[in-house]
Amino acid sequence: MSKIAYASDCSGRKLTKGDTVTDLAGQITGRICDIANEDGTLFVRLRPLHQPYTNGVWHAADRVLWLADARKRHASNG
C-alpha cells in the first residue's frame, strides 16, 4: 500500500485525513487516520470514535460516506 493525500467516498466527495465517515452498513463511525492506494483501489483507515487510541481498520474508500470535515485548530487572538 502506498500512502496518498486524499480519496473519494461513495458519493464522490473528497476525503482527507481527520474527516469523520461511516461505512455504508452503519456499523462503524470514525475518523480517517490514513489513506492508501493498492493496485488502483483506494482505502481509508478508520479509527472508531469510541476507541481513540486504536490503530484503526482499513475500509475501501468507495464503501464509506462522509459525515464531517476534519477539526481545525485555530490560534486564539486573546
C-alpha positions as CSV (number, residue, x, y, z in Angstrom):
1,M,0.0,0.0,0.0
2,S,1.3,3.4,-0.9
3,K,0.0,6.4,1.2
4,I,-1.8,9.2,-0.6
5,A,-3.3,12.5,0.4
6,Y,-7.0,12.0,-0.5
7,A,-9.6,9.6,-1.8
8,S,-13.3,9.8,-2.7
9,D,-16.3,8.4,-0.8
10,C,-19.3,6.5,-2.4
11,S,-20.8,9.9,-3.5
12,G,-17.6,11.2,-5.0
13,R,-16.8,13.7,-2.1
14,K,-13.1,14.2,-1.4
15,L,-11.9,12.6,1.8
16,T,-8.8,13.7,3.7
17,K,-7.2,12.7,7.0
18,G,-9.2,13.7,10.0
19,D,-12.6,13.6,8.3
20,T,-15.4,11.7,10.0
21,V,-17.1,9.0,8.0
22,T,-19.3,6.0,8.4
23,D,-19.4,2.7,6.5
24,L,-22.4,2.1,4.3
25,A,-23.8,-0.5,6.7
26,G,-23.7,1.9,9.6
27,Q,-21.6,-0.5,11.7
28,I,-18.7,1.9,12.3
29,T,-18.3,5.7,12.5
30,G,-14.8,7.0,12.8
31,R,-12.1,9.5,11.8
32,I,-9.8,8.8,8.9
33,C,-6.2,8.3,10.1
34,D,-4.6,7.1,6.9
35,I,-5.4,6.9,3.2
36,A,-3.7,4.5,0.8
37,N,-3.8,3.1,-2.7
38,E,-3.2,-0.6,-3.6
39,D,-3.4,-1.7,-7.2
40,G,-5.8,1.1,-8.1
41,T,-8.2,0.5,-5.1
42,L,-8.3,3.4,-2.6
43,F,-8.5,2.5,1.1
44,V,-9.1,4.6,4.3
45,R,-8.1,3.5,7.8
46,L,-10.8,4.5,10.3
47,R,-10.2,5.0,14.0
48,P,-13.5,4.5,15.7
49,L,-14.8,7.5,17.7
50,H,-15.2,5.4,20.8
51,Q,-11.7,3.9,20.6
52,P,-9.4,6.9,20.0
53,Y,-6.1,5.0,20.7
54,T,-6.5,2.1,18.3
55,N,-4.6,1.7,15.0
56,G,-7.8,1.7,13.1
57,V,-9.4,-0.7,10.5
58,W,-8.9,-0.4,6.7
59,H,-12.0,0.0,4.5
60,A,-12.5,0.6,0.8
61,A,-12.9,4.3,0.3
62,D,-15.9,3.8,-2.0
63,R,-17.7,2.0,0.8
64,V,-17.8,4.8,3.2
65,L,-19.9,8.0,3.5
66,W,-18.5,11.4,4.6
67,L,-20.1,12.9,7.7
68,A,-18.0,15.9,8.8
69,D,-14.8,17.8,8.0
70,A,-11.6,17.4,10.0
71,R,-11.5,19.5,13.1
72,K,-9.3,22.6,12.5
73,R,-7.4,24.1,15.3
74,H,-7.2,27.9,15.3
75,A,-4.8,30.1,17.4
76,S,-6.7,32.3,19.8
77,N,-6.2,36.0,19.5
78,G,-6.7,36.8,23.1
